[in-house]
Amino acid sequence: MQLQNRVPPVAVAVGAALGQVLVANSTPRSTARTLTATAVAAASTALLASSVRAFRRSNTSVNPLDPAVATTLVTGGPNRFTRNPMYVGMAGLLAAHAAARGQWAALIPVAAFVAYIDRFQVAPEEDALRAQFGEDYAAYVRNVPRWLDLRTFRAVRLPVEGVDSP
């Protein structure tokens, strides 16, 4: 059975969250862990929501199972920082769940989620987008990371008065 673009990414994320429950017993809550998990979950949810809004504003599909129906290459909003903000947001929610559980083993399903999505979802999506948008997509790939890297953090750098201003 070919898995490429067959399993909805949300289902993969739910499966990873269930995997976290199976491999990592929850430890007694701590304030620091709760605050960390809450902050990461809030940021991840905001990233997901803003990404969906960017796609909707562009009048293009958010359906990851059929990337060929995309009508617009979305490069604004959170897509300025990562080519896959929805998947980064899902991974962030899983990382928040791992922090809340308080066990290092809860990170294993996060890594499995990222590896699965990278291989079976992102790679086929990129092939479809490359075929559909050609050089525009190639330029986007050259400038924006697939997940997160140093380019992401340079892109969100705030200007420093007197240094970055004309």
N, C-alpha and C positions, 0 to 999 in steps of 0.2 A: 504494500500500500504506500502510495506517495503522500507524504505529509505536507508538502509545500502548499501554502495557502489553503489548507483544508480545515484546520482547527482554529476557531476564533481566538485571537490573543487574550481576550477577557477570560475565556475558558481555561487557557493555559495558566493565566495568573491565578485564577481560583484554585486550579489543581496544585500550583506551587504553594499557595497559602495553606491548603489542606496538608500538603507534604510537610510544611513547617510544624503544623500541629502534631503530626506523626513522629517527626524526628527530634523535636525539642519540647520537653515539658516546660510549662510556664513556671518561672521562678517568682517568689514573692515580689510584689511591686515595689519600686523605689521611685522617689520623686524625680530624680535625674533621668532615669530611664523613661518614665512616663512623659516628661517634658520633651525629651529627645524624640521619642516616637510620635508625639503629637505634632511637633514642629516639622518633622520629615513628612508625615502624612499630610499636613496642611499644605506644605510647599508642593508635594507631588500631586495633590488634588487640584491645586491652582494651575499647575503646569498642564495637566490633562484637560481641564476645563478651557483654559485659554487656547490650547491647541485645537480642540473641537470647534471653538468659536471662530478661529482663524480659517478653518476649512469651510465652515458654514458661510462666513462672510465672502469667501471666494467662490461660493456656489459649486463646490466640488464634493465628491463622495468621501465619507469617512470609513467606508466599508473596506477593511483590509483584505478581505477574501477575494476581491476582484479589482486590483489596482489599475487594470486597463481602462476602467470607466472614469478615471480621474480626468477632469476637464481643464484643470488649472494646476500648475506647479506652485504649491504654496511655499513661499520662501520668507514670509514675514512672520511677525509674532514670535512665538517660541521656536519656530523653524529657522530663525536666524542663528540660533545657538547649537542646535542639534537637528539632524535630519529626521529623528524619530522621537519627538517630545512625548508622544502618547505612550510609547513603550518605556521611555525613561521614567515617566510618571508612574506607570504600573510597577516598574522595578523599585522605584522609591517607596511606593505603598508596601511592597513586600519587605523592603529594608526596615520600614517603620514597624511592621508586624514582627520582624525578627528582633528589633530593639525592645519592643514591648514584651516579647517572650523571655528575653534575658538569657538566651543560650546561643553560643556561637554556632551550634549545629543548625540553627534556623536560617543561617546565611546560605547553606548548601542549596536549598530550593530557589533562592534568589539567583544564584549563579546558574543553576539549571534553566531557569526561566530565560535569562539573558542569552545563554548559549542556544537554546531551542529557538527563540524568537529571531536571533541573528541568522541562524542557518535556514530555518524553514519559513520564515515570514519576511524578514528584511531583504535577504538576498533576492528572492523572486520579485518582491515589490520593486527593488532597484532595477532589475532587468526590464520590467514593464515600463517603469518611468523613463529609463534610458531610451527604450524603443519609441516611446510616445513624445518625449520632449527634447531628444537629441542633445545638441550643444548646450542648450540652456540648463539641462540637468547635469551635464558633464561639468559645467562651470560651477554649479551649485555644489557638486560633490567635492570639487577641488577646494572650496572655501569653507564648507561647513562639515563638521565631523559627523560620522554615523551615530555615535553615542555621545560621549563627552570627552573632551581632551583640552589641551592648553588653549586651543583656538576659542573654545567656549568661554573660558574665563577672560581672555583678552577682549572678547566681544561684549562682555557685560561690565567691563572696567568703566568706572565713572570718571569723567574729566576732572583733572586737578587744576584749580584756578592758577593761572600764570604759567602752567606747564603745557596743558592741552588746548588752551584757548589761543586764538590768533592775536 
